[in-house]
Each structure stands twice: as C-alpha cells, then as structure tokens.
C-alpha cells in the first residue's frame, strides 16, 4: 500500500487548492497539498513537509481533532496499487503561496467554489468534513 499525507489549509473563509502540472505527468487536477511519507516520518511530519515544499507555507496552526483518511487505487502500468491518504486541517497565517515546479496554479476559494474546483469526489468529501468540523 502506498501512503501519503496532506493538509486542508484555510485562511479566513477560504481554502487553498493547488493544480498539479500536466508536465509532471499528472492530469492538471486540483487537490490539496499532499505527498508521500519519507523514511521514518510521522503522518503529520509528512503533511507539514509537503505543505511547505508545494506551497512555501510554513506558518500555520493545526486544528486539533481533525484527521480524515481516504483510500483509492492508483494505476502504474499494468499494476493496481492501493493508496491511503491522511489529511489534517490547519489555519494558514499567510496567503502568500510559492508554488513548486510540480504545480502550475493555486487558488484560495470559498467553500462552494472549492467544492466545484476540486477534481476528485474523495477530495470533495474531505473538504465537506473539514468544513463541518470547523462549523461545529
């Protein structure tokens, strides 16, 4: 099983989405910052590192009590590999984004616009759960 971790990042009423570059072999989809666990990293360490690598953001406050897992299959050649992604929730202290070369665009969007912009339904479900958690 492949494991990744990411962060649903918000600032005020807006959520950060990043667009993966078609050049990086991706399909130009919109998602949250996330990436693979390296070495002996914890899930939170991975999510934090990936957030900084992909967006340049390292000033944030983690929202305690939120952790959402999604599972799906990825296709690599003829192989089907199960993947698990754990998402944390954090409040950004800045809106300044410096994208990595793996990404071609970013947007800070309100909830309904972010829901429309996200490419995959499992990411939309994570966003809904994050919003509900914040509203409670």
C-alpha positions as CSV (number, residue, x, y, z in Angstrom):
1,X,0.0,0.0,0.0
2,X,1.2,3.5,-0.9
3,X,0.7,6.1,1.8
4,X,0.5,9.9,1.5
5,X,-0.4,12.7,3.8
6,X,-1.7,16.2,3.3
7,X,-3.3,19.3,4.8
8,X,-6.6,21.0,4.1
9,X,-5.4,24.6,4.6
10,X,-7.8,27.5,5.2
11,X,-7.3,31.3,5.7
12,X,-10.4,33.2,6.9
13,X,-13.3,31.7,4.8
14,X,-11.1,30.4,2.0
15,X,-9.4,27.0,1.3
16,X,-6.2,26.6,-0.6
17,X,-6.3,24.3,-3.7
18,X,-3.3,23.6,-5.9
19,X,-3.3,22.5,-9.5
20,X,-0.9,19.7,-10.5
21,X,1.2,20.4,-13.5
22,X,0.5,18.4,-16.7
23,X,4.3,18.4,-17.2
24,X,4.9,16.5,-14.0
25,X,3.0,13.5,-15.5
26,X,-0.2,14.5,-13.7
27,X,-3.5,15.4,-15.4
28,X,-3.7,19.0,-14.2
29,X,-6.1,18.1,-11.4
30,X,-7.0,20.3,-8.5
31,X,-6.3,19.0,-5.0
32,X,-5.0,19.8,-1.5
33,X,-1.2,19.9,-0.8
34,X,-0.1,16.3,-0.1
35,X,2.7,13.8,-0.8
36,X,4.4,10.5,0.1
37,X,5.8,9.6,3.5
38,X,9.6,9.6,3.5
39,X,11.7,7.5,5.8
40,X,10.5,7.4,9.4
41,X,8.3,10.5,9.2
42,X,5.1,10.6,11.1
43,X,2.0,11.4,9.1
44,X,1.9,15.0,10.5
45,X,5.6,15.5,9.6
46,X,4.9,14.4,6.1
47,X,1.9,16.6,5.7
48,X,3.8,19.6,7.1
49,X,6.8,19.0,4.9
50,X,4.7,18.6,1.8
51,X,2.7,21.8,2.5
52,X,6.0,23.7,2.7
53,X,7.5,22.1,-0.4
54,X,4.5,22.5,-2.5
55,X,3.3,26.0,-1.4
56,X,6.1,27.6,0.6
57,X,3.8,27.9,3.6
58,X,5.2,27.0,7.0
59,X,3.2,29.5,9.1
60,X,0.0,27.7,10.2
61,X,-1.9,26.5,13.2
62,X,-3.0,22.9,13.2
63,X,-6.7,22.3,14.1
64,X,-6.7,19.6,16.7
65,X,-9.0,16.6,16.4
66,X,-9.4,16.5,12.6
67,X,-7.8,13.6,10.7
68,X,-9.6,12.2,7.7
69,X,-8.4,9.1,5.7
70,X,-9.3,8.3,2.1
71,X,-8.4,5.1,0.2
72,X,-8.4,4.5,-3.5
73,X,-6.4,2.6,-6.2
74,X,-3.8,4.1,-8.5
75,X,-2.7,2.5,-11.7
76,X,1.0,2.3,-12.6
77,X,1.4,0.5,-15.9
78,X,-0.5,-2.8,-15.5
79,X,-0.3,-2.7,-11.7
80,X,-3.1,-1.5,-9.4
81,X,-1.8,-0.2,-6.1
82,X,-4.0,0.6,-3.1
83,X,-3.3,4.1,-1.8
84,X,-4.2,5.7,1.6
85,X,-4.1,9.4,2.2
86,X,-4.4,11.0,5.6
87,X,-5.5,14.7,5.8
88,X,-5.0,17.1,8.6
89,X,-6.7,20.5,8.9
90,X,-4.8,23.8,9.5
91,X,-5.3,27.5,9.6
92,X,-2.8,29.4,7.5
93,X,-1.3,32.6,8.9
94,X,-0.4,33.8,5.4
95,X,-2.0,33.8,2.0
96,X,1.4,34.1,0.2
97,X,2.0,31.0,-1.9
98,X,5.2,30.0,-3.7
99,X,4.3,27.0,-5.8
100,X,6.7,24.2,-6.5
101,X,7.6,23.2,-10.1
102,X,5.2,20.2,-9.7
103,X,2.2,22.7,-9.7
104,X,1.0,25.3,-12.2
105,X,-1.6,27.2,-10.3
106,X,-3.3,27.8,-6.9
107,X,-6.5,29.4,-5.7
108,X,-7.8,30.5,-2.3
109,X,-11.6,29.7,-2.7
110,X,-14.6,29.9,-0.5
111,X,-16.2,26.6,0.4
112,X,-18.7,26.3,-2.5
113,X,-16.2,27.4,-5.1
114,X,-13.5,25.0,-3.7
115,X,-16.1,22.2,-3.8
116,X,-16.7,22.9,-7.5
117,X,-13.0,23.3,-8.3
118,X,-11.7,20.0,-6.7
119,X,-11.3,17.3,-9.3
120,X,-12.0,14.2,-7.4
121,X,-15.0,13.2,-5.3
122,X,-13.0,11.8,-2.4
123,X,-11.3,15.2,-2.1
124,X,-14.7,16.9,-2.1
125,X,-15.8,14.6,0.7
126,X,-12.7,15.6,2.8
127,X,-13.5,19.3,2.2
128,X,-17.1,18.8,3.4
129,X,-15.9,17.0,6.5
130,X,-13.3,19.8,7.2
131,X,-16.0,22.5,6.8
132,X,-18.4,20.6,9.0
133,X,-15.7,20.2,11.6
134,X,-14.9,23.9,11.6
135,X,-18.6,24.9,11.8
136,X,-19.3,22.7,14.9
